C-alpha cells in the first residue's frame, strides 16, 4: 500500500442509519480508494482519515455480522 492515500477525489459515504443513531449526525464516513478503504469522522472531515487495506476492512465488516 502507498505511504499516503490520495483522498482529494474520494467519494465519501455515510451510513443510511446515521440519522437514526443520533440527532447530531454522529457517524463515520467511508470511502473506497483502491486498494484501501478510508474512514473518517463525519462531524470533522477535515480531521483526517484512517486508511486501511481493503482486506482489513472486509475482515472488520465480517466481524460485525
mmCIF file as gemmi writes it, N, C-alpha and C atoms, coordinates in Angstrom:
data_model
loop_
_atom_site.group_PDB
_atom_site.id
_atom_site.type_symbol
_atom_site.label_atom_id
_atom_site.label_alt_id
_atom_site.label_comp_id
_atom_site.label_asym_id
_atom_site.label_entity_id
_atom_site.label_seq_id
_atom_site.pdbx_PDB_ins_code
_atom_site.Cartn_x
_atom_site.Cartn_y
_atom_site.Cartn_z
_atom_site.occupancy
_atom_site.B_iso_or_equiv
_atom_site.pdbx_formal_charge
_atom_site.auth_seq_id
_atom_site.auth_asym_id
_atom_site.pdbx_PDB_model_num
ATOM 1 N N . UNK Axp A 1 ? 0.844 -1.177 0 1 0 ? 1 A 1
ATOM 2 C CA . UNK Axp A 1 ? 0 0 0 1 0 ? 1 A 1
ATOM 3 C C . UNK Axp A 1 ? 0.886 1.235 0 1 0 ? 1 A 1
ATOM 4 N N . UNK Axp A 2 ? 0.475 2.272 -0.72 1 0 ? 2 A 1
ATOM 5 C CA . UNK Axp A 2 ? 1.258 3.501 -0.742 1 0 ? 2 A 1
ATOM 6 C C . UNK Axp A 2 ? 1.351 4.114 0.652 1 0 ? 2 A 1
ATOM 7 N N . UNK Axp A 3 ? 2.384 4.915 0.859 1 0 ? 3 A 1
ATOM 8 C CA . UNK Axp A 3 ? 2.586 5.554 2.158 1 0 ? 3 A 1
ATOM 9 C C . UNK Axp A 3 ? 1.425 6.481 2.504 1 0 ? 3 A 1
ATOM 10 N N . UNK Axp A 4 ? 0.854 7.154 1.516 1 0 ? 4 A 1
ATOM 11 C CA . UNK Axp A 4 ? -0.269 8.053 1.771 1 0 ? 4 A 1
ATOM 12 C C . UNK Axp A 4 ? -1.297 7.903 0.656 1 0 ? 4 A 1
ATOM 13 N N . UNK Axp A 5 ? -2.555 7.792 1.033 1 0 ? 5 A 1
ATOM 14 C CA . UNK Axp A 5 ? -3.615 7.671 0.043 1 0 ? 5 A 1
ATOM 15 C C . UNK Axp A 5 ? -4.067 9.061 -0.39 1 0 ? 5 A 1
ATOM 16 N N . UNK Axp A 6 ? -4.341 9.219 -1.672 1 0 ? 6 A 1
ATOM 17 C CA . UNK Axp A 6 ? -4.862 10.481 -2.183 1 0 ? 6 A 1
ATOM 18 C C . UNK Axp A 6 ? -6.375 10.478 -1.995 1 0 ? 6 A 1
ATOM 19 N N . UNK Axp A 7 ? -6.854 11.289 -1.061 1 0 ? 7 A 1
ATOM 20 C CA . UNK Axp A 7 ? -8.279 11.321 -0.746 1 0 ? 7 A 1
ATOM 21 C C . UNK Axp A 7 ? -8.984 12.534 -1.343 1 0 ? 7 A 1
ATOM 22 N N . UNK Axp A 8 ? -8.294 13.282 -2.187 1 0 ? 8 A 1
ATOM 23 C CA . UNK Axp A 8 ? -8.875 14.508 -2.736 1 0 ? 8 A 1
ATOM 24 C C . UNK Axp A 8 ? -10.083 14.238 -3.628 1 0 ? 8 A 1
ATOM 25 N N . UNK Axp A 9 ? -10.127 13.102 -4.279 1 0 ? 9 A 1
ATOM 26 C CA . UNK Axp A 9 ? -11.267 12.781 -5.143 1 0 ? 9 A 1
ATOM 27 C C . UNK Axp A 9 ? -12.131 11.664 -4.568 1 0 ? 9 A 1
ATOM 28 N N . UNK Axp A 10 ? -11.907 11.32 -3.314 1 0 ? 10 A 1
ATOM 29 C CA . UNK Axp A 10 ? -12.661 10.238 -2.688 1 0 ? 10 A 1
ATOM 30 C C . UNK Axp A 10 ? -14.145 10.59 -2.609 1 0 ? 10 A 1
ATOM 31 N N . UNK Axp A 11 ? -14.965 9.58 -2.82 1 0 ? 11 A 1
ATOM 32 C CA . UNK Axp A 11 ? -16.412 9.726 -2.677 1 0 ? 11 A 1
ATOM 33 C C . UNK Axp A 11 ? -16.776 9.126 -1.328 1 0 ? 11 A 1
ATOM 34 N N . UNK Axp A 12 ? -17.162 9.984 -0.405 1 0 ? 12 A 1
ATOM 35 C CA . UNK Axp A 12 ? -17.454 9.562 0.967 1 0 ? 12 A 1
ATOM 36 C C . UNK Axp A 12 ? -18.911 9.137 1.086 1 0 ? 12 A 1
ATOM 37 N N . UNK Axp A 13 ? -19.115 8.037 1.817 1 0 ? 13 A 1
ATOM 38 C CA . UNK Axp A 13 ? -20.468 7.514 2.031 1 0 ? 13 A 1
ATOM 39 C C . UNK Axp A 13 ? -20.737 7.421 3.523 1 0 ? 13 A 1
ATOM 40 N N . UNK Axp A 14 ? -21.9 7.886 3.899 1 0 ? 14 A 1
ATOM 41 C CA . UNK Axp A 14 ? -22.309 7.821 5.296 1 0 ? 14 A 1
ATOM 42 C C . UNK Axp A 14 ? -23.383 6.746 5.429 1 0 ? 14 A 1
ATOM 43 N N . UNK Axp A 15 ? -23.399 6.089 6.546 1 0 ? 15 A 1
ATOM 44 C CA . UNK Axp A 15 ? -24.399 5.061 6.796 1 0 ? 15 A 1
ATOM 45 C C . UNK Axp A 15 ? -25.803 5.626 6.669 1 0 ? 15 A 1
ATOM 46 N N . UNK Axp A 16 ? -26.695 4.849 6.066 1 0 ? 16 A 1
ATOM 47 C CA . UNK Axp A 16 ? -28.093 5.28 5.955 1 0 ? 16 A 1
ATOM 48 C C . UNK Axp A 16 ? -28.758 5.328 7.325 1 0 ? 16 A 1
ATOM 49 N N . UNK Axp A 17 ? -28.151 4.705 8.312 1 0 ? 17 A 1
ATOM 50 C CA . UNK Axp A 17 ? -28.702 4.704 9.669 1 0 ? 17 A 1
ATOM 51 C C . UNK Axp A 17 ? -28.134 5.819 10.538 1 0 ? 17 A 1
ATOM 52 N N . UNK Axp A 18 ? -27.277 6.636 10.016 1 0 ? 18 A 1
ATOM 53 C CA . UNK Axp A 18 ? -26.608 7.642 10.842 1 0 ? 18 A 1
ATOM 54 C C . UNK Axp A 18 ? -27.584 8.621 11.466 1 0 ? 18 A 1
ATOM 55 N N . UNK Axp A 19 ? -28.617 9.036 10.752 1 0 ? 19 A 1
ATOM 56 C CA . UNK Axp A 19 ? -29.571 9.978 11.335 1 0 ? 19 A 1
ATOM 57 C C . UNK Axp A 19 ? -30.428 9.301 12.393 1 0 ? 19 A 1
ATOM 58 N N . UNK Axp A 20 ? -30.602 8.002 12.304 1 0 ? 20 A 1
ATOM 59 C CA . UNK Axp A 20 ? -31.378 7.276 13.311 1 0 ? 20 A 1
ATOM 60 C C . UNK Axp A 20 ? -30.571 7.062 14.586 1 0 ? 20 A 1
ATOM 61 N N . UNK Axp A 21 ? -29.252 7.096 14.466 1 0 ? 21 A 1
ATOM 62 C CA . UNK Axp A 21 ? -28.392 6.872 15.621 1 0 ? 21 A 1
ATOM 63 C C . UNK Axp A 21 ? -28.401 8.082 16.54 1 0 ? 21 A 1
ATOM 64 N N . UNK Axp A 22 ? -28.347 9.239 15.97 1 0 ? 22 A 1
ATOM 65 C CA . UNK Axp A 22 ? -28.237 10.452 16.77 1 0 ? 22 A 1
ATOM 66 C C . UNK Axp A 22 ? -28.801 11.639 16.018 1 0 ? 22 A 1
ATOM 67 N N . UNK Axp A 23 ? -29.413 12.555 16.746 1 0 ? 23 A 1
ATOM 68 C CA . UNK Axp A 23 ? -29.916 13.762 16.098 1 0 ? 23 A 1
ATOM 69 C C . UNK Axp A 23 ? -28.798 14.756 15.81 1 0 ? 23 A 1
ATOM 70 N N . UNK Axp A 24 ? -27.573 14.427 16.21 1 0 ? 24 A 1
ATOM 71 C CA . UNK Axp A 24 ? -26.436 15.315 15.966 1 0 ? 24 A 1
ATOM 72 C C . UNK Axp A 24 ? -25.574 14.846 14.802 1 0 ? 24 A 1
ATOM 73 N N . UNK Axp A 25 ? -26.053 13.872 14.053 1 0 ? 25 A 1
ATOM 74 C CA . UNK Axp A 25 ? -25.337 13.393 12.875 1 0 ? 25 A 1
ATOM 75 C C . UNK Axp A 25 ? -23.973 12.814 13.223 1 0 ? 25 A 1
ATOM 76 N N . UNK Axp A 26 ? -23.897 12.092 14.319 1 0 ? 26 A 1
ATOM 77 C CA . UNK Axp A 26 ? -22.635 11.478 14.744 1 0 ? 26 A 1
ATOM 78 C C . UNK Axp A 26 ? -22.467 10.141 14.049 1 0 ? 26 A 1
ATOM 79 N N . UNK Axp A 27 ? -21.574 10.108 13.111 1 0 ? 27 A 1
ATOM 80 C CA . UNK Axp A 27 ? -21.366 8.89 12.347 1 0 ? 27 A 1
ATOM 81 C C . UNK Axp A 27 ? -20.003 8.939 11.675 1 0 ? 27 A 1
ATOM 82 N N . UNK Axp A 28 ? -19.604 7.819 11.142 1 0 ? 28 A 1
ATOM 83 C CA . UNK Axp A 28 ? -18.384 7.786 10.351 1 0 ? 28 A 1
ATOM 84 C C . UNK Axp A 28 ? -18.751 7.723 8.882 1 0 ? 28 A 1
ATOM 85 N N . UNK Axp A 29 ? -17.813 8.15 8.054 1 0 ? 29 A 1
ATOM 86 C CA . UNK Axp A 29 ? -17.967 8.067 6.615 1 0 ? 29 A 1
ATOM 87 C C . UNK Axp A 29 ? -16.867 7.158 6.081 1 0 ? 29 A 1
ATOM 88 N N . UNK Axp A 30 ? -17.167 6.485 4.984 1 0 ? 30 A 1
ATOM 89 C CA . UNK Axp A 30 ? -16.237 5.539 4.383 1 0 ? 30 A 1
ATOM 90 C C . UNK Axp A 30 ? -16.048 5.897 2.914 1 0 ? 30 A 1
ATOM 91 N N . UNK Axp A 31 ? -14.817 5.781 2.444 1 0 ? 31 A 1
ATOM 92 C CA . UNK Axp A 31 ? -14.516 5.977 1.023 1 0 ? 31 A 1
ATOM 93 C C . UNK Axp A 31 ? -13.669 4.805 0.556 1 0 ? 31 A 1
ATOM 94 N N . UNK Axp A 32 ? -14.026 4.247 -0.579 1 0 ? 32 A 1
ATOM 95 C CA . UNK Axp A 32 ? -13.276 3.136 -1.157 1 0 ? 32 A 1
ATOM 96 C C . UNK Axp A 32 ? -12.279 3.706 -2.147 1 0 ? 32 A 1
ATOM 97 N N . UNK Axp A 33 ? -11.007 3.669 -1.783 1 0 ? 33 A 1
ATOM 98 C CA . UNK Axp A 33 ? -9.917 4.212 -2.592 1 0 ? 33 A 1
ATOM 99 C C . UNK Axp A 33 ? -8.917 3.089 -2.847 1 0 ? 33 A 1
ATOM 100 N N . UNK Axp A 34 ? -9.202 2.312 -3.869 1 0 ? 34 A 1
ATOM 101 C CA . UNK Axp A 34 ? -8.391 1.118 -4.157 1 0 ? 34 A 1
ATOM 102 C C . UNK Axp A 34 ? -6.902 1.4 -4.06 1 0 ? 34 A 1
ATOM 103 N N . UNK Axp A 35 ? -6.167 0.556 -3.409 1 0 ? 35 A 1
ATOM 104 C CA . UNK Axp A 35 ? -6.537 -0.729 -2.814 1 0 ? 35 A 1
ATOM 105 C C . UNK Axp A 35 ? -6.846 -0.629 -1.328 1 0 ? 35 A 1
ATOM 106 N N . UNK Axp A 36 ? -7.446 0.474 -0.926 1 0 ? 36 A 1
ATOM 107 C CA . UNK Axp A 36 ? -7.67 0.696 0.501 1 0 ? 36 A 1
ATOM 108 C C . UNK Axp A 36 ? -9.079 1.231 0.751 1 0 ? 36 A 1
ATOM 109 N N . UNK Axp A 37 ? -9.38 1.373 2.04 1 0 ? 37 A 1
ATOM 110 C CA . UNK Axp A 37 ? -10.635 1.963 2.483 1 0 ? 37 A 1
ATOM 111 C C . UNK Axp A 37 ? -10.288 3.027 3.509 1 0 ? 37 A 1
ATOM 112 N N . UNK Axp A 38 ? -10.867 4.202 3.348 1 0 ? 38 A 1
ATOM 113 C CA . UNK Axp A 38 ? -10.613 5.298 4.277 1 0 ? 38 A 1
ATOM 114 C C . UNK Axp A 38 ? -11.849 5.516 5.14 1 0 ? 38 A 1
ATOM 115 N N . UNK Axp A 39 ? -11.626 5.826 6.409 1 0 ? 39 A 1
ATOM 116 C CA . UNK Axp A 39 ? -12.716 6.057 7.36 1 0 ? 39 A 1
ATOM 117 C C . UNK Axp A 39 ? -12.434 7.388 8.059 1 0 ? 39 A 1
ATOM 118 N N . UNK Axp A 40 ? -13.479 8.221 8.195 1 0 ? 40 A 1
ATOM 119 C CA . UNK Axp A 40 ? -13.305 9.499 8.888 1 0 ? 40 A 1
ATOM 120 C C . UNK Axp A 40 ? -14.549 9.832 9.696 1 0 ? 40 A 1
ATOM 121 N N . UNK Axp A 41 ? -14.403 10.773 10.601 1 0 ? 41 A 1
ATOM 122 C CA . UNK Axp A 41 ? -15.496 11.266 11.424 1 0 ? 41 A 1
ATOM 123 C C . UNK Axp A 41 ? -16.327 12.229 10.587 1 0 ? 41 A 1
ATOM 124 N N . UNK Axp A 42 ? -17.621 11.976 10.467 1 0 ? 42 A 1
ATOM 125 C CA . UNK Axp A 42 ? -18.464 12.833 9.628 1 0 ? 42 A 1
ATOM 126 C C . UNK Axp A 42 ? -18.608 14.247 10.185 1 0 ? 42 A 1
ATOM 127 N N . UNK Axp A 43 ? -18.427 14.424 11.481 1 0 ? 43 A 1
ATOM 128 C CA . UNK Axp A 43 ? -18.527 15.757 12.076 1 0 ? 43 A 1
ATOM 129 C C . UNK Axp A 43 ? -17.271 16.579 11.85 1 0 ? 43 A 1
ATOM 130 N N . UNK Axp A 44 ? -16.132 15.894 11.642 1 0 ? 44 A 1
ATOM 131 C CA . UNK Axp A 44 ? -14.85 16.578 11.463 1 0 ? 44 A 1
ATOM 132 C C . UNK Axp A 44 ? -14.113 16.005 10.255 1 0 ? 44 A 1
ATOM 133 N N . UNK Axp A 45 ? -14.64 16.164 9.065 1 0 ? 45 A 1
ATOM 134 C CA . UNK Axp A 45 ? -13.99 15.593 7.888 1 0 ? 45 A 1
ATOM 135 C C . UNK Axp A 45 ? -12.592 16.143 7.638 1 0 ? 45 A 1
ATOM 136 N N . UNK Axp A 46 ? -12.332 17.343 8.119 1 0 ? 46 A 1
ATOM 137 C CA . UNK Axp A 46 ? -11.007 17.93 7.951 1 0 ? 46 A 1
ATOM 138 C C . UNK Axp A 46 ? -10 17.336 8.922 1 0 ? 46 A 1
ATOM 139 N N . UNK Axp A 47 ? -10.45 16.518 9.856 1 0 ? 47 A 1
ATOM 140 C CA . UNK Axp A 47 ? -9.582 15.958 10.885 1 0 ? 47 A 1
ATOM 141 C C . UNK Axp A 47 ? -8.748 14.776 10.445 1 0 ? 47 A 1
ATOM 142 N N . UNK Axp A 48 ? -8.827 14.401 9.191 1 0 ? 48 A 1
ATOM 143 C CA . UNK Axp A 48 ? -8.029 13.286 8.697 1 0 ? 48 A 1
ATOM 144 C C . UNK Axp A 48 ? -8.842 12.007 8.61 1 0 ? 48 A 1
ATOM 145 N N . UNK Axp A 49 ? -8.206 10.994 8.099 1 0 ? 49 A 1
ATOM 146 C CA . UNK Axp A 49 ? -8.873 9.709 7.893 1 0 ? 49 A 1
ATOM 147 C C . UNK Axp A 49 ? -7.937 8.57 8.267 1 0 ? 49 A 1
ATOM 148 N N . UNK Axp A 50 ? -8.531 7.498 8.692 1 0 ? 50 A 1
ATOM 149 C CA . UNK Axp A 50 ? -7.813 6.257 8.933 1 0 ? 50 A 1
ATOM 150 C C . UNK Axp A 50 ? -7.898 5.455 7.644 1 0 ? 50 A 1
ATOM 151 N N . UNK Axp A 51 ? -6.764 5.092 7.072 1 0 ? 51 A 1
ATOM 152 C CA . UNK Axp A 51 ? -6.74 4.35 5.811 1 0 ? 51 A 1
ATOM 153 C C . UNK Axp A 51 ? -6.291 2.922 6.097 1 0 ? 51 A 1
ATOM 154 N N . UNK Axp A 52 ? -7.142 1.976 5.702 1 0 ? 52 A 1
ATOM 155 C CA . UNK Axp A 52 ? -6.902 0.555 5.955 1 0 ? 52 A 1
ATOM 156 C C . UNK Axp A 52 ? -6.775 -0.213 4.645 1 0 ? 52 A 1
ATOM 157 N N . UNK Axp A 53 ? -5.997 -1.284 4.641 1 0 ? 53 A 1
ATOM 158 C CA . UNK Axp A 53 ? -6.015 -2.154 3.469 1 0 ? 53 A 1
ATOM 159 C C . UNK Axp A 53 ? -7.427 -2.707 3.275 1 0 ? 53 A 1
ATOM 160 N N . UNK Axp A 54 ? -7.846 -2.901 2.048 1 0 ? 54 A 1
ATOM 161 C CA . UNK Axp A 54 ? -9.195 -3.393 1.766 1 0 ? 54 A 1
ATOM 162 C C . UNK Axp A 54 ? -9.469 -4.716 2.477 1 0 ? 54 A 1
ATOM 163 N N . UNK Axp A 55 ? -8.481 -5.59 2.567 1 0 ? 55 A 1
ATOM 164 C CA . UNK Axp A 55 ? -8.676 -6.874 3.24 1 0 ? 55 A 1
ATOM 165 C C . UNK Axp A 55 ? -8.991 -6.682 4.726 1 0 ? 55 A 1
ATOM 166 N N . UNK Axp A 56 ? -8.354 -5.713 5.362 1 0 ? 56 A 1
ATOM 167 C CA . UNK Axp A 56 ? -8.629 -5.437 6.776 1 0 ? 56 A 1
ATOM 168 C C . UNK Axp A 56 ? -10.052 -4.914 6.945 1 0 ? 56 A 1
ATOM 169 N N . UNK Axp A 57 ? -10.508 -4.072 6.019 1 0 ? 57 A 1
ATOM 170 C CA . UNK Axp A 57 ? -11.874 -3.56 6.083 1 0 ? 57 A 1
ATOM 171 C C . UNK Axp A 57 ? -12.876 -4.705 5.934 1 0 ? 57 A 1
ATOM 172 N N . UNK Axp A 58 ? -12.641 -5.6 4.972 1 0 ? 58 A 1
ATOM 173 C CA . UNK Axp A 58 ? -13.544 -6.741 4.792 1 0 ? 58 A 1
ATOM 174 C C . UNK Axp A 58 ? -13.6 -7.59 6.05 1 0 ? 58 A 1
ATOM 175 N N . UNK Axp A 59 ? -12.465 -7.82 6.67 1 0 ? 59 A 1
ATOM 176 C CA . UNK Axp A 59 ? -12.417 -8.602 7.915 1 0 ? 59 A 1
ATOM 177 C C . UNK Axp A 59 ? -13.241 -7.898 8.998 1 0 ? 59 A 1
ATOM 178 N N . UNK Axp A 60 ? -13.098 -6.588 9.147 1 0 ? 60 A 1
ATOM 179 C CA . UNK Axp A 60 ? -13.835 -5.814 10.127 1 0 ? 60 A 1
ATOM 180 C C . UNK Axp A 60 ? -15.339 -5.933 9.884 1 0 ? 60 A 1
ATOM 181 N N . UNK Axp A 61 ? -15.775 -5.749 8.638 1 0 ? 61 A 1
ATOM 182 C CA . UNK Axp A 61 ? -17.207 -5.806 8.323 1 0 ? 61 A 1
ATOM 183 C C . UNK Axp A 61 ? -17.763 -7.207 8.589 1 0 ? 61 A 1
ATOM 184 N N . UNK Axp A 62 ? -17.021 -8.239 8.241 1 0 ? 62 A 1
ATOM 185 C CA . UNK Axp A 62 ? -17.479 -9.613 8.516 1 0 ? 62 A 1
ATOM 186 C C . UNK Axp A 62 ? -17.605 -9.857 10.011 1 0 ? 62 A 1
ATOM 187 N N . UNK Axp A 63 ? -16.705 -9.277 10.792 1 0 ? 63 A 1
ATOM 188 C CA . UNK Axp A 63 ? -16.757 -9.471 12.243 1 0 ? 63 A 1
ATOM 189 C C . UNK Axp A 63 ? -17.989 -8.821 12.858 1 0 ? 63 A 1
ATOM 190 N N . UNK Axp A 64 ? -18.529 -7.807 12.195 1 0 ? 64 A 1
ATOM 191 C CA . UNK Axp A 64 ? -19.734 -7.142 12.704 1 0 ? 64 A 1
ATOM 192 C C . UNK Axp A 64 ? -20.991 -7.962 12.476 1 0 ? 64 A 1
ATOM 193 N N . UNK Axp A 65 ? -20.963 -8.838 11.5 1 0 ? 65 A 1
ATOM 194 C CA . UNK Axp A 65 ? -22.167 -9.622 11.14 1 0 ? 65 A 1
ATOM 195 C C . UNK Axp A 65 ? -22.506 -10.675 12.159 1 0 ? 65 A 1
